[in-house]
Amino acid sequence: MTYVVTDNCIRCKYTDCVEVCPVDCFYEGENFLVIHPDECIDCGVCEPECPAEAIKPDTEPGLDKWLKINAEFAQVWPNITVKKDAMPEAKAYDGEEGKYEKYFSAEPGQGD
């Protein structure tokens, strides 16, 4: 099992989760975070820290797509280990449906 970041992170990008991760397995895109599935130790400390509830265990049904997305972009985006401000529009986009199709950016973030 590993944890994955799902679509509700897009255009919110709260980073409370990266601050508590003991193995620094988060990677930053322009408007989204991902977890490297081979680095995640399945401790679960990140899940309750996410204000957008965008982190889920990959054992939940229907998350195969997100496991692939997390694995793919963790290979190319920079590592992030410190908390940053959420995106300015985070509260407005929290909970919106279809964010991946509408807003996902494959561009890397800044990292640490």
N, CA, C and O atoms as CSV, one atom per row, in Angstrom:
chain,resi,resn,atom,element,x,y,z
A,1,MET,N,N,0.830,-1.182,0.000
A,1,MET,CA,C,0.000,0.000,0.000
A,1,MET,C,C,0.876,1.248,0.000
A,1,MET,O,O,1.974,1.258,0.557
A,2,THR,N,N,0.377,2.273,-0.622
A,2,THR,CA,C,1.001,3.588,-0.591
A,2,THR,C,C,-0.129,4.609,-0.533
A,2,THR,O,O,-1.301,4.261,-0.680
A,3,TYR,N,N,0.220,5.827,-0.324
A,3,TYR,CA,C,-0.762,6.902,-0.365
A,3,TYR,C,C,-0.600,7.646,-1.679
A,3,TYR,O,O,0.493,7.699,-2.244
A,4,VAL,N,N,-1.698,8.222,-2.164
A,4,VAL,CA,C,-1.677,8.978,-3.413
A,4,VAL,C,C,-2.375,10.311,-3.205
A,4,VAL,O,O,-3.269,10.441,-2.368
A,5,VAL,N,N,-1.951,11.296,-3.982
A,5,VAL,CA,C,-2.616,12.590,-3.986
A,5,VAL,C,C,-3.610,12.561,-5.143
A,5,VAL,O,O,-3.272,12.150,-6.253
A,6,THR,N,N,-4.829,12.997,-4.876
A,6,THR,CA,C,-5.890,12.944,-5.875
A,6,THR,C,C,-6.255,14.348,-6.358
A,6,THR,O,O,-5.647,15.335,-5.943
A,7,ASP,N,N,-7.244,14.421,-7.230
A,7,ASP,CA,C,-7.549,15.660,-7.952
A,7,ASP,C,C,-7.924,16.862,-7.099
A,7,ASP,O,O,-7.780,17.994,-7.561
A,8,ASN,N,N,-8.398,16.666,-5.878
A,8,ASN,CA,C,-8.783,17.858,-5.114
A,8,ASN,C,C,-7.578,18.707,-4.710
A,8,ASN,O,O,-7.750,19.841,-4.261
A,9,CYS,N,N,-6.380,18.185,-4.860
A,9,CYS,CA,C,-5.178,18.985,-4.590
A,9,CYS,C,C,-4.937,20.032,-5.683
A,9,CYS,O,O,-4.344,21.081,-5.430
A,10,ILE,N,N,-5.398,19.736,-6.882
A,10,ILE,CA,C,-5.143,20.623,-8.021
A,10,ILE,C,C,-5.732,22.014,-7.765
A,10,ILE,O,O,-6.905,22.154,-7.417
A,11,ARG,N,N,-4.907,23.019,-7.942
A,11,ARG,CA,C,-5.201,24.430,-7.737
A,11,ARG,C,C,-5.464,24.797,-6.277
A,11,ARG,O,O,-5.900,25.910,-5.981
A,12,CYS,N,N,-5.198,23.865,-5.373
A,12,CYS,CA,C,-5.208,24.160,-3.938
A,12,CYS,C,C,-3.764,24.089,-3.451
A,12,CYS,O,O,-3.215,25.060,-2.932
A,13,LYS,N,N,-3.168,22.920,-3.632
A,13,LYS,CA,C,-1.768,22.651,-3.297
A,13,LYS,C,C,-1.399,23.098,-1.885
A,13,LYS,O,O,-0.439,23.839,-1.671
A,14,TYR,N,N,-2.195,22.620,-0.932
A,14,TYR,CA,C,-1.805,22.804,0.467
A,14,TYR,C,C,-0.564,21.952,0.703
A,14,TYR,O,O,-0.462,20.853,0.158
A,15,THR,N,N,0.363,22.431,1.492
A,15,THR,CA,C,1.599,21.682,1.709
A,15,THR,C,C,1.781,21.266,3.168
A,15,THR,O,O,2.896,20.958,3.590
A,16,ASP,N,N,0.720,21.256,3.920
A,16,ASP,CA,C,0.783,20.798,5.306
A,16,ASP,C,C,1.333,19.370,5.377
A,16,ASP,O,O,2.033,19.007,6.322
A,17,CYS,N,N,1.006,18.580,4.372
A,17,CYS,CA,C,1.397,17.172,4.311
A,17,CYS,C,C,2.905,16.983,4.209
A,17,CYS,O,O,3.454,16.067,4.821
A,18,VAL,N,N,3.574,17.826,3.451
A,18,VAL,CA,C,5.012,17.625,3.236
A,18,VAL,C,C,5.808,17.849,4.510
A,18,VAL,O,O,6.863,17.249,4.713
A,19,GLU,N,N,5.301,18.700,5.345
A,19,GLU,CA,C,5.996,19.037,6.587
A,19,GLU,C,C,6.054,17.860,7.565
A,19,GLU,O,O,6.994,17.759,8.353
A,20,VAL,N,N,5.059,16.973,7.519
A,20,VAL,CA,C,5.014,15.854,8.459
A,20,VAL,C,C,5.564,14.556,7.891
A,20,VAL,O,O,5.712,13.582,8.628
A,21,CYS,N,N,5.868,14.520,6.616
A,21,CYS,CA,C,6.343,13.287,5.972
A,21,CYS,C,C,7.744,12.934,6.475
A,21,CYS,O,O,8.675,13.722,6.310
A,22,PRO,N,N,7.901,11.755,7.086
A,22,PRO,CA,C,9.217,11.390,7.622
A,22,PRO,C,C,10.228,10.958,6.560
A,22,PRO,O,O,11.420,10.860,6.852
A,23,VAL,N,N,9.770,10.696,5.329
A,23,VAL,CA,C,10.688,10.225,4.292
A,23,VAL,C,C,10.775,11.166,3.086
A,23,VAL,O,O,11.405,10.831,2.083
A,24,ASP,N,N,10.153,12.327,3.180
A,24,ASP,CA,C,10.237,13.341,2.120
A,24,ASP,C,C,9.874,12.793,0.739
A,24,ASP,O,O,10.638,12.937,-0.215
A,25,CYS,N,N,8.703,12.165,0.642
A,25,CYS,CA,C,8.311,11.525,-0.617
A,25,CYS,C,C,7.332,12.354,-1.451
A,25,CYS,O,O,6.694,11.824,-2.361
A,26,PHE,N,N,7.207,13.659,-1.146
A,26,PHE,CA,C,6.324,14.537,-1.930
A,26,PHE,C,C,7.114,15.284,-3.002
A,26,PHE,O,O,8.261,15.680,-2.797
A,27,TYR,N,N,6.467,15.462,-4.139
A,27,TYR,CA,C,7.066,16.166,-5.270
A,27,TYR,C,C,6.081,17.214,-5.752
A,27,TYR,O,O,4.868,17.008,-5.714
A,28,GLU,N,N,6.621,18.351,-6.209
A,28,GLU,CA,C,5.784,19.518,-6.477
A,28,GLU,C,C,5.661,19.846,-7.955
A,28,GLU,O,O,6.649,20.033,-8.664
A,29,GLY,N,N,4.413,19.908,-8.391
A,29,GLY,CA,C,4.108,20.421,-9.713
A,29,GLY,C,C,3.670,21.868,-9.608
A,29,GLY,O,O,3.591,22.417,-8.509
A,30,GLU,N,N,3.392,22.477,-10.719
A,30,GLU,CA,C,2.968,23.878,-10.756
A,30,GLU,C,C,1.717,24.112,-9.908
A,30,GLU,O,O,1.627,25.112,-9.196
A,31,ASN,N,N,0.746,23.188,-9.982
A,31,ASN,CA,C,-0.492,23.408,-9.225
A,31,ASN,C,C,-0.985,22.147,-8.516
A,31,ASN,O,O,-2.182,22.006,-8.263
A,32,PHE,N,N,-0.071,21.234,-8.196
A,32,PHE,CA,C,-0.459,19.928,-7.667
A,32,PHE,C,C,0.748,19.272,-7.009
A,32,PHE,O,O,1.883,19.538,-7.404
A,33,LEU,N,N,0.526,18.434,-6.028
A,33,LEU,CA,C,1.581,17.640,-5.398
A,33,LEU,C,C,1.359,16.171,-5.720
A,33,LEU,O,O,0.231,15.759,-5.990
A,34,VAL,N,N,2.419,15.384,-5.695
A,34,VAL,CA,C,2.304,13.937,-5.828
A,34,VAL,C,C,3.185,13.263,-4.779
A,34,VAL,O,O,4.105,13.868,-4.228
A,35,ILE,N,N,2.876,11.993,-4.521
A,35,ILE,CA,C,3.661,11.160,-3.610
A,35,ILE,C,C,4.375,10.109,-4.447
A,35,ILE,O,O,3.763,9.468,-5.301
A,36,HIS,N,N,5.661,9.936,-4.203
A,36,HIS,CA,C,6.426,8.893,-4.902
A,36,HIS,C,C,6.061,7.552,-4.261
A,36,HIS,O,O,6.383,7.325,-3.094
A,37,PRO,N,N,5.393,6.657,-5.002
A,37,PRO,CA,C,4.917,5.415,-4.391
A,37,PRO,C,C,6.020,4.483,-3.919
A,37,PRO,O,O,5.790,3.676,-3.018
A,38,ASP,N,N,7.207,4.570,-4.496
A,38,ASP,CA,C,8.308,3.710,-4.065
A,38,ASP,C,C,9.027,4.265,-2.838
A,38,ASP,O,O,9.792,3.549,-2.192
A,39,GLU,N,N,8.791,5.520,-2.517
A,39,GLU,CA,C,9.429,6.131,-1.353
A,39,GLU,C,C,8.494,6.186,-0.149
A,39,GLU,O,O,8.955,6.230,0.991
A,40,CYS,N,N,7.198,6.184,-0.392
A,40,CYS,CA,C,6.207,6.253,0.678
A,40,CYS,C,C,6.302,4.999,1.547
A,40,CYS,O,O,6.348,3.882,1.031
A,41,ILE,N,N,6.333,5.189,2.870
A,41,ILE,CA,C,6.424,4.055,3.786
A,41,ILE,C,C,5.059,3.716,4.392
A,41,ILE,O,O,4.975,2.945,5.348
A,42,ASP,N,N,4.012,4.285,3.842
A,42,ASP,CA,C,2.641,3.960,4.245
A,42,ASP,C,C,2.341,4.278,5.707
A,42,ASP,O,O,1.535,3.599,6.342
A,43,CYS,N,N,2.982,5.297,6.229
A,43,CYS,CA,C,2.764,5.628,7.638
A,43,CYS,C,C,1.432,6.341,7.861
A,43,CYS,O,O,0.849,6.244,8.940
A,44,GLY,N,N,0.949,7.057,6.844
A,44,GLY,CA,C,-0.356,7.695,6.927
A,44,GLY,C,C,-0.398,9.028,7.644
A,44,GLY,O,O,-1.481,9.593,7.798
A,45,VAL,N,N,0.722,9.553,8.085
A,45,VAL,CA,C,0.674,10.820,8.830
A,45,VAL,C,C,0.252,11.998,7.956
A,45,VAL,O,O,-0.241,13.002,8.471
A,46,CYS,N,N,0.437,11.890,6.651
A,46,CYS,CA,C,0.085,12.990,5.751
A,46,CYS,C,C,-1.420,13.114,5.533
A,46,CYS,O,O,-1.931,14.222,5.368
A,47,GLU,N,N,-2.124,12.006,5.532
A,47,GLU,CA,C,-3.552,12.008,5.175
A,47,GLU,C,C,-4.385,12.973,6.026
A,47,GLU,O,O,-5.122,13.777,5.456
A,48,PRO,N,N,-4.306,12.933,7.354
A,48,PRO,CA,C,-5.132,13.855,8.140
A,48,PRO,C,C,-4.671,15.310,8.091
A,48,PRO,O,O,-5.406,16.205,8.506
A,49,GLU,N,N,-3.457,15.552,7.586
A,49,GLU,CA,C,-2.930,16.918,7.511
A,49,GLU,C,C,-3.469,17.698,6.317
A,49,GLU,O,O,-3.365,18.924,6.294
A,50,CYS,N,N,-4.037,17.028,5.334
A,50,CYS,CA,C,-4.484,17.680,4.100
A,50,CYS,C,C,-5.835,18.361,4.298
A,50,CYS,O,O,-6.841,17.674,4.474
A,51,PRO,N,N,-5.884,19.701,4.274
A,51,PRO,CA,C,-7.150,20.413,4.445
A,51,PRO,C,C,-8.164,20.105,3.337
A,51,PRO,O,O,-9.371,20.217,3.550
A,52,ALA,N,N,-7.673,19.718,2.159
A,52,ALA,CA,C,-8.558,19.427,1.031
A,52,ALA,C,C,-8.960,17.949,0.973
A,52,ALA,O,O,-9.717,17.542,0.091
A,53,GLU,N,N,-8.450,17.149,1.919
A,53,GLU,CA,C,-8.732,15.711,1.946
A,53,GLU,C,C,-8.418,15.052,0.604
A,53,GLU,O,O,-9.179,14.215,0.118
A,54,ALA,N,N,-7.292,15.440,0.016
A,54,ALA,CA,C,-6.892,14.950,-1.300
A,54,ALA,C,C,-5.939,13.762,-1.234
A,54,ALA,O,O,-5.585,13.208,-2.274
A,55,ILE,N,N,-5.517,13.359,-0.046
A,55,ILE,CA,C,-4.600,12.229,0.095
A,55,ILE,C,C,-5.390,11.010,0.536
A,55,ILE,O,O,-6.132,11.044,1.518
A,56,LYS,N,N,-5.208,9.926,-0.221
A,56,LYS,CA,C,-5.968,8.699,0.035
A,56,LYS,C,C,-5.032,7.490,-0.034
A,56,LYS,O,O,-4.034,7.514,-0.753
A,57,PRO,N,N,-5.360,6.425,0.721
A,57,PRO,CA,C,-4.601,5.188,0.556
A,57,PRO,C,C,-4.953,4.557,-0.784
A,57,PRO,O,O,-6.111,4.594,-1.201
A,58,ASP,N,N,-3.969,3.981,-1.458
A,58,ASP,CA,C,-4.234,3.426,-2.786
A,58,ASP,C,C,-5.101,2.168,-2.741
A,58,ASP,O,O,-5.432,1.604,-3.783
A,59,THR,N,N,-5.462,1.738,-1.560
A,59,THR,CA,C,-6.344,0.584,-1.436
A,59,THR,C,C,-7.811,0.959,-1.630
A,59,THR,O,O,-8.660,0.081,-1.783
A,60,GLU,N,N,-8.112,2.251,-1.626
A,60,GLU,CA,C,-9.488,2.672,-1.897
A,60,GLU,C,C,-9.803,2.401,-3.364
A,60,GLU,O,O,-8.934,2.564,-4.220
A,61,PRO,N,N,-11.025,1.992,-3.664
A,61,PRO,CA,C,-11.378,1.688,-5.055
A,61,PRO,C,C,-11.291,2.913,-5.963
A,61,PRO,O,O,-11.567,4.037,-5.543
A,62,GLY,N,N,-10.905,2.674,-7.211
A,62,GLY,CA,C,-10.900,3.721,-8.225
A,62,GLY,C,C,-9.693,4.637,-8.231
A,62,GLY,O,O,-9.721,5.682,-8.882
A,63,LEU,N,N,-8.639,4.277,-7.530
A,63,LEU,CA,C,-7.480,5.165,-7.454
A,63,LEU,C,C,-6.309,4.727,-8.330
A,63,LEU,O,O,-5.215,5.279,-8.208
A,64,ASP,N,N,-6.513,3.758,-9.200
A,64,ASP,CA,C,-5.430,3.304,-10.089
A,64,ASP,C,C,-4.888,4.444,-10.938
A,64,ASP,O,O,-3.677,4.574,-11.113
A,65,LYS,N,N,-5.790,5.272,-11.466
A,65,LYS,CA,C,-5.383,6.430,-12.281
A,65,LYS,C,C,-4.449,7.333,-11.478
A,65,LYS,O,O,-3.434,7.798,-11.997
A,66,TRP,N,N,-4.789,7.582,-10.214
A,66,TRP,CA,C,-4.001,8.496,-9.388
A,66,TRP,C,C,-2.669,7.896,-8.985
A,66,TRP,O,O,-1.683,8.617,-8.835
A,67,LEU,N,N,-2.630,6.588,-8.808
A,67,LEU,CA,C,-1.356,5.939,-8.519
A,67,LEU,C,C,-0.406,6.106,-9.702
A,67,LEU,O,O,0.779,6.376,-9.510
A,68,LYS,N,N,-0.910,5.951,-10.908
A,68,LYS,CA,C,-0.084,6.133,-12.109
A,68,LYS,C,C,0.386,7.575,-12.251
A,68,LYS,O,O,1.549,7.818,-12.571
A,69,ILE,N,N,-0.506,8.531,-12.017
A,69,ILE,CA,C,-0.154,9.954,-12.120
A,69,ILE,C,C,0.903,10.311,-11.077
A,69,ILE,O,O,1.884,10.987,-11.390
A,70,ASN,N,N,0.705,9.858,-9.834
A,70,ASN,CA,C,1.682,10.136,-8.786
A,70,ASN,C,C,3.038,9.544,-9.141
A,70,ASN,O,O,4.061,10.216,-9.007
A,71,ALA,N,N,3.057,8.297,-9.591
A,71,ALA,CA,C,4.321,7.638,-9.941
A,71,ALA,C,C,5.024,8.345,-11.096
A,71,ALA,O,O,6.238,8.544,-11.059
A,72,GLU,N,N,4.270,8.719,-12.110
A,72,GLU,CA,C,4.856,9.374,-13.288
A,72,GLU,C,C,5.489,10.717,-12.948
A,72,GLU,O,O,6.635,10.974,-13.316
A,73,PHE,N,N,4.754,11.571,-12.249
A,73,PHE,CA,C,5.251,12.921,-12.011
A,73,PHE,C,C,6.255,13.007,-10.865
A,73,PHE,O,O,7.027,13.963,-10.796
A,74,ALA,N,N,6.257,12.025,-9.967
A,74,ALA,CA,C,7.284,11.992,-8.917
A,74,ALA,C,C,8.668,11.763,-9.519
A,74,ALA,O,O,9.682,12.068,-8.891
A,75,GLN,N,N,8.705,11.229,-10.726
A,75,GLN,CA,C,9.975,10.990,-11.400
A,75,GLN,C,C,10.573,12.270,-11.999
A,75,GLN,O,O,11.784,12.348,-12.207
A,76,VAL,N,N,9.737,13.264,-12.274
A,76,VAL,CA,C,10.215,14.439,-13.014
A,76,VAL,C,C,10.053,15.770,-12.268
A,76,VAL,O,O,10.685,16.760,-12.635
A,77,TRP,N,N,9.233,15.802,-11.251
A,77,TRP,CA,C,9.045,17.045,-10.499
A,77,TRP,C,C,10.040,17.127,-9.346
A,77,TRP,O,O,10.529,16.097,-8.882
A,78,PRO,N,N,10.347,18.342,-8.874
A,78,PRO,CA,C,11.290,18.489,-7.759
A,78,PRO,C,C,10.671,18.090,-6.414
A,78,PRO,O,O,9.466,18.214,-6.196
A,79,ASN,N,N,11.525,17.615,-5.540
A,79,ASN,CA,C,11.125,17.224,-4.189
A,79,ASN,C,C,10.745,18.465,-3.385
A,79,ASN,O,O,11.346,19.528,-3.542
A,80,ILE,N,N,9.745,18.316,-2.528
A,80,ILE,CA,C,9.346,19.405,-1.627
A,80,ILE,C,C,9.255,18.835,-0.213
A,80,ILE,O,O,8.620,17.806,0.018
A,81,THR,N,N,9.902,19.523,0.729
A,81,THR,CA,C,9.947,19.033,2.107
A,81,THR,C,C,9.521,20.079,3.129
A,81,THR,O,O,9.401,19.775,4.315
A,82,VAL,N,N,9.294,21.299,2.680
A,82,VAL,CA,C,8.906,22.365,3.602
A,82,VAL,C,C,7.550,22.948,3.202
A,82,VAL,O,O,7.208,23.030,2.022
A,83,LYS,N,N,6.805,23.344,4.207
A,83,LYS,CA,C,5.485,23.909,3.974
A,83,LYS,C,C,5.596,25.282,3.318
A,83,LYS,O,O,6.422,26.109,3.703
A,84,LYS,N,N,4.749,25.501,2.321
A,84,LYS,CA,C,4.637,26.794,1.645
A,84,LYS,C,C,3.184,27.237,1.726
A,84,LYS,O,O,2.317,26.468,2.142
A,85,ASP,N,N,2.924,28.458,1.335
A,85,ASP,CA,C,1.546,28.932,1.285
A,85,ASP,C,C,0.778,28.160,0.223
A,85,ASP,O,O,1.326,27.798,-0.818
A,86,ALA,N,N,-0.493,27.915,0.500
A,86,ALA,CA,C,-1.360,27.291,-0.493
A,86,ALA,C,C,-1.546,28.254,-1.663
A,86,ALA,O,O,-1.196,29.430,-1.566
A,87,MET,N,N,-2.086,27.762,-2.747
A,87,MET,CA,C,-2.349,28.627,-3.896
A,87,MET,C,C,-3.390,29.666,-3.487
A,87,MET,O,O,-4.270,29.362,-2.682
A,88,PRO,N,N,-3.310,30.889,-4.025
A,88,PRO,CA,C,-4.226,31.961,-3.609
A,88,PRO,C,C,-5.704,31.595,-3.772
A,88,PRO,O,O,-6.545,32.050,-2.996
A,89,GLU,N,N,-6.019,30.780,-4.773
A,89,GLU,CA,C,-7.409,30.427,-5.035
A,89,GLU,C,C,-7.827,29.114,-4.379
A,89,GLU,O,O,-8.883,28.576,-4.712
A,90,ALA,N,N,-7.031,28.589,-3.460
A,90,ALA,CA,C,-7.259,27.265,-2.877
A,90,ALA,C,C,-8.680,27.078,-2.343
A,90,ALA,O,O,-9.329,26.084,-2.670
A,91,LYS,N,N,-9.159,27.984,-1.554
A,91,LYS,CA,C,-10.490,27.809,-0.961
A,91,LYS,C,C,-11.588,27.799,-2.020
A,91,LYS,O,O,-12.575,27.076,-1.884
A,92,ALA,N,N,-11.426,28.584,-3.056
A,92,ALA,CA,C,-12.440,28.654,-4.111
A,92,ALA,C,C,-12.511,27.355,-4.917
A,92,ALA,O,O,-13.582,26.981,-5.395
A,93,TYR,N,N,-11.369,26.661,-5.071
A,93,TYR,CA,C,-11.329,25.439,-5.881
A,93,TYR,C,C,-11.487,24.163,-5.072
A,93,TYR,O,O,-11.655,23.089,-5.651
A,94,ASP,N,N,-11.437,24.252,-3.752
A,94,ASP,CA,C,-11.563,23.078,-2.897
A,94,ASP,C,C,-12.934,22.435,-3.108
A,94,ASP,O,O,-13.969,23.065,-2.893
A,95,GLY,N,N,-12.923,21.177,-3.529
A,95,GLY,CA,C,-14.163,20.434,-3.715
A,95,GLY,C,C,-14.744,20.472,-5.120
A,95,GLY,O,O,-15.718,19.773,-5.400
A,96,GLU,N,N,-14.169,21.269,-6.004
A,96,GLU,CA,C,-14.686,21.335,-7.377
A,96,GLU,C,C,-14.470,19.992,-8.078
A,96,GLU,O,O,-13.423,19.365,-7.921
A,97,GLU,N,N,-15.443,19.567,-8.834
A,97,GLU,CA,C,-15.356,18.309,-9.584
A,97,GLU,C,C,-14.583,18.515,-10.891
A,97,GLU,O,O,-14.576,19.612,-11.448
A,98,GLY,N,N,-13.936,17.457,-11.369
A,98,GLY,CA,C,-13.285,17.470,-12.677
A,98,GLY,C,C,-12.068,18.364,-12.787
A,98,GLY,O,O,-11.766,18.870,-13.867
A,99,LYS,N,N,-11.372,18.564,-11.694
A,99,LYS,CA,C,-10.227,19.473,-11.712
A,99,LYS,C,C,-9.076,18.972,-12.582
A,99,LYS,O,O,-8.368,19.778,-13.186
A,100,TYR,N,N,-8.879,17.663,-12.654
A,100,TYR,CA,C,-7.778,17.142,-13.476
A,100,TYR,C,C,-7.977,17.529,-14.939
A,100,TYR,O,O,-7.061,18.039,-15.585
A,101,GLU,N,N,-9.152,17.287,-15.443
A,101,GLU,CA,C,-9.442,17.590,-16.848
A,101,GLU,C,C,-9.417,19.091,-17.133
A,101,GLU,O,O,-9.031,19.508,-18.225
A,102,LYS,N,N,-9.820,19.893,-16.169
A,102,LYS,CA,C,-9.911,21.342,-16.372
A,102,LYS,C,C,-8.591,22.078,-16.145
A,102,LYS,O,O,-8.261,23.002,-16.888
A,103,TYR,N,N,-7.835,21.674,-15.125
A,103,TYR,CA,C,-6.747,22.537,-14.652
A,103,TYR,C,C,-5.369,21.903,-14.508
A,103,TYR,O,O,-4.392,22.628,-14.319
A,104,PHE,N,N,-5.253,20.607,-14.587
A,104,PHE,CA,C,-3.961,19.965,-14.293
A,104,PHE,C,C,-2.850,20.527,-15.190
A,104,PHE,O,O,-3.022,20.688,-16.398
A,105,SER,N,N,-1.721,20.813,-14.568
A,105,SER,CA,C,-0.532,21.255,-15.301
A,105,SER,C,C,0.591,20.239,-15.058
A,105,SER,O,O,0.858,19.863,-13.917
A,106,ALA,N,N,1.234,19.806,-16.123
A,106,ALA,CA,C,2.364,18.890,-16.022
A,106,ALA,C,C,3.676,19.625,-15.743
A,106,ALA,O,O,4.725,18.998,-15.596
A,107,GLU,N,N,3.614,20.936,-15.671
A,107,GLU,CA,C,4.820,21.732,-15.409
A,107,GLU,C,C,5.307,21.511,-13.978
A,107,GLU,O,O,4.492,21.358,-13.068
A,108,PRO,N,N,6.608,21.492,-13.773
A,108,PRO,CA,C,7.129,21.318,-12.417
A,108,PRO,C,C,6.924,22.551,-11.549
A,108,PRO,O,O,6.775,23.668,-12.044
A,109,GLY,N,N,6.922,22.318,-10.251
A,109,GLY,CA,C,6.891,23.417,-9.289
A,109,GLY,C,C,8.315,23.861,-8.972
A,109,GLY,O,O,9.260,23.527,-9.687
A,110,GLN,N,N,8.446,24.608,-7.904
A,110,GLN,CA,C,9.756,25.134,-7.491
A,110,GLN,C,C,10.564,24.156,-6.653
A,110,GLN,O,O,11.794,24.191,-6.677
A,111,GLY,N,N,9.887,23.283,-5.911
A,111,GLY,CA,C,10.602,22.422,-4.960
A,111,GLY,C,C,11.145,23.256,-3.812
A,111,GLY,O,O,10.728,24.394,-3.601
A,112,ASP,N,N,12.079,22.675,-3.076
A,112,ASP,CA,C,12.646,23.399,-1.918
A,112,ASP,C,C,13.630,24.454,-2.347
A,112,ASP,O,O,14.195,25.150,-1.504
